[in-house]
Amino acid sequence: MICVVDASVAVKWFVEGDWALREDHVEPALEILGASARGGLEFFQPPHFLAEVAAVFARISSGKARQYVDDLAALNITWAEPTVAYSRAIELACQLNHHLFDTLYHALALTTPGAVLVTADRRYFDKAQHLGQIAWLPDFHID
């Protein structure tokens, strides 16, 4: 299975302390990470993924942000070409009136056969679920 995860899912892999108390759906996010480690799914990510997650780490856990980014970069991730989904992402951003960085994840899933975007961003999910190839993190199950 090919899985695109957005930053809202990936940051949950690193939660600890008070930060963990503020995050919902950490367990399903960790299940996705574990499935990748076992070979049950393949991460296919847009290039801005690392930068977006790093920005969250810098804001929430500045003391560990560099280590978290290094750990994230060390995962088995296949990277999409920089502009592979831009046209579709722009269409989605305009159609859904939503930020391009979020639509880039979904556009990548929509333009990749067999891929699904997993998100914990409820606002985006509610806007985009009718387009398909998107799953709400708590409802996502790895077969």
KEDO-562919 format. One record per residue (C-alpha): y, z, x; residue in one letter. Coordinates in steps of 0.001 Angstrom, whole numbers, plus 524288, in hexadecimal, padded with zeros to 5 digits. Each point is the difference from the previous one (the first is absolute). Layout:
N
YZXA/...
//
This chain:
143
800008000080000M/80D947FCA3804D4I/809F080A927FD71C/80EBB7FFC2801B6V/8058380DC27FFB4V/80E63802A97FF05D/8077D80AC5806D2A/7FE8B808EC7F437S/7F16180083802BDV/8000A8000A80EE4A/8091480BB38017AV/7F616808207F892K/7F6737FE5580B40W/80898808B380868F/804BF80A9C7F6C2V/7FF5780E1380451E/806DD80CEE7FDC5G/80AFE800597F5F4D/8000C7F1357FFA9W/7F21C800327FA9AA/80441808967F4B3L/809C77F5B17FBAAR/7F6997F47080063E/7F7697FC047F4A0D/7F3447F86D800F8H/7FD128033A80E39V/7F13C800187FDEEE/7FEE67F2137FAD5P/808997FB5E80B35A/7F702806B6809BFL/7F43C7F9BE7F95FE/805F57F29B8029EI/802328037880E38L/7F1F6804CF80119G/7FAB47F3A87F9B2A/807367F7FF80A24S/7FA338081180B00A/7F25E7FDDB7FA42R/802527F15B7FEAEG/80070800247F130G/80D437F99E7FF69L/809357F880808B6E/80E84802D2800EBF/808897F3E07FF8BF/80E21803D7801F3Q/80D4F7F97980082P/80760801A580CDEP/80A6A809077FA49H/7F58B80A217FC88F/8010F8079180CCAL/80ED7800547FF8FA/8004C804A77F1F2E/7F62580AD080253V/806D6803E280CB2A/80CBB801877F878A/7F9618098E7F6B7V/7F9FB8078B80B4CF/80D1B800ED806FCA/80637805A37F3C7R/7F51D8094C7FBEFI/7F95D803FF80CB4S/808DE7FC4080B3FS/7F8A580855809DDG/7F3467F8BA7FDBAK/805257F2AC7FBE9A/7FCDC7F92F80CE1R/7F217805358003EQ/7FDD57FC507F1CFY/804B57F2198026FV/7F7477FEE880BFAD/7F477804D17F7E6D/8032E7F6667F530L/8013A7F4AA80996A/7F2B580381805ACA/7F91D7FDB07F2FCL/7F8087F3C17FDCFN/80A737F7E27F939I/800DE7F1567FEA1T/80E3D7FBDE80032W/805477F50F7F79AA/808A17F5BD8061EE/80E3C804247FEA1P/804027F6427F589T/7F30F7FD5A7F927V/803EC806317F311A/80ED77FF8E80055Y/801B07F5617F5B4S/7F7438071F7F665R/8066180D1E80353A/80D847FA847FD34I/7FB307FAC37F2F3E/7FA5E80D5A7FCA4L/80C518072F80433A/808447F7677F717C/7F6507FFEF7F4BAQ/7FDD580EB580037L/80D978040280490N/7F9BD807C580AF1H/801E38021980E95H/7FA817F538808B2L/7F90C8095C80939F/7F787804957F4A7D/7FD747F25E7FADFT/7FBBA7FB5B80D81L/7F3CA808667FEF8Y/7FC967FAAF7F2B0H/8032B7F200803BBA/7F6A78014080B7BL/7F535804977F6E1A/802FE7F54E7F628L/7FF637F55B80A64T/7F377805288063AT/7F3667FD077F8A8P/7F89280C677FCC0G/80AFB809238043BA/805A880B347F833V/80C5E807E380222L/7FE0180E987FE9AV/80C77807797FD3CT/8047380DB67FCACA/80D357FA9D7FBECD/7FF1E801A47F14AR/80CEA7F92A7FD71R/7FB6C7F39D806BCY/7F256800BC7FA5DF/80531800E17F216D/808A27F40E80235K/7F5BE7F7B9806CEA/7F28C803787FACBQ/800067F47F7F68AH/7FFF37F6D580BD6L/7F2BD804EE804A2G/7FA658032780D5AQ/8066D80D617FFD2I/7FA0F80D7C7FE17A/8061080D3C7FD53W/7FB218090180ADFL/7F98080A747F778P/7F8A97F5767F86DD/7FB7A7F80F80BC1F/7F17C800B5802CEH/7F8E57FA3A80B7FI/7F3727F98B7FB89D/
//
